[in-house]
Amino acid sequence: MKTYKKTEGTRDLTEGVIWKQLLLFTLPLLGSSLIQQLYNTVDLLFVGNFLGKEAFAAVGASSLIITCLVGFFTGLSAGTAVISAQTFGRKSKAELQRAVHTAIGLSFLGGAVLMAIGYSGAPLFLRWMNTPAEILGISVSYLRIYFLSLLSVVTYNMGSGILRAVGDSKSPLLYQLIGGITNIVLNALFLIVLGYGVEGVAWATLFSQTVAAGCVLIHLSMTNGDHHLSWSKIRIDKETIFRILHVGVPVGLQSLVITLSNIFVQYFINGFGVEAIAAFAAYFKVELVIYLPIVAFGQAITTFSAQNIGAGEIERMKKGTRDCLLMGITLAIITSALMLIFGREAFWLFNRDSLVIDYGIRIIQTTFPFYFLYVILEVLGDSIRGSSKSIPPMIIVLLNICVLRTILLFTITTYYADLRGVAITYPVTWATTAVCMSVYFLKGKWLVQHAPKC
């Protein structure tokens, strides 16, 4: 075993004040997630303000399909991050090198396959979702161009997962910022100056995501740390790919199935008409103020848990999980309250149609007061995944968020034909998932394999 070569930007989470280490690591993750989400949000802002509610609804209807196909490979990047972080905690150079080159090879292969499936299947996917005929054509055009960017999206996520694993959360933030600025500039150029319409914002996303992915690959190629990327060494190592898949496939399947269940939700939403579609499209952007910090805390606790478990610091991992829960719940309560107060103004940024805004207010009044529950299921689930145990959290999430939510949708909307009937299924299933995840975290045997040897 060789000692890991610490370089500038990396962070060892196995030492230092826990809450401070977590907070300093989380803040750049939050910034990076915010900028990454802003790609599609900027698209919606430009489309909603310059092309009207039909184009706005077309972009919104496409978003879940993109998330569905990207989610699986994002899960694989989570597997890469966990394996790399555990290796970092053990200070093993050889294992880390295998993880880096296997992960990048997997991203190239998987991204290309994903791009081909998405481009060819776009019309079929949209019809499955009951997309209204009046927006089907422009939805297909937008979605097909967007799918061309997925090789870059997958590569960026895989590369940034490696950087996060070694404690570097600042570099992914910087590279997403560069890509985000590129996206804004190109949106203005293609949409306002050249008049490309919905296709223009999709091309802007393609170019900007490619810039972000290129920055990550250049960083990995130029670093002098043991997570250095050598292009000639890119290959898929059988043992390493098995470990990555063992963690990443359940996370990817969870993301995929959750998004598929959201497509069922979208099916019901589409039945309420274009205004309802636009309202939910805007809602999924307005909620980012609450949702993204929760995701950032979840990403942070995964790396924290994996590094400390790799180093044998089990009690430190548990204390970190408690601190992360406290910080996440506090922030979720504050942001939920603020968004309830300024919800009308937030929806107005995306769409100025009064009916769309009224629908949006109904939705957030139903869901936002309960968002603290999402912190519990996210942080506990991600802490468990840091131990390489990703199947139990996946099962808990799928049974509650997917199966139970779908049953509730069919039941409630049968007797209550209102958007709030769709929205109420979210906090109900957050609550049941949080309870199940808490029981498993406290009573499950997910740490047995990592128990100290006597």
PyMOL commands that set and color helices and strands:
alter all, ss='L'
color gray80, all
select helices_A, chain A and resi 18-50+53-90+93-128+133-147+150-165+170-193+198-222+231-233+238-270+274-286+288-310+314-341+343-350+354-370+372-385+391-415+419-423+425-443+448-450
alter helices_A, ss='H'
color red, helices_A
deselect
rebuild
show_as cartoon
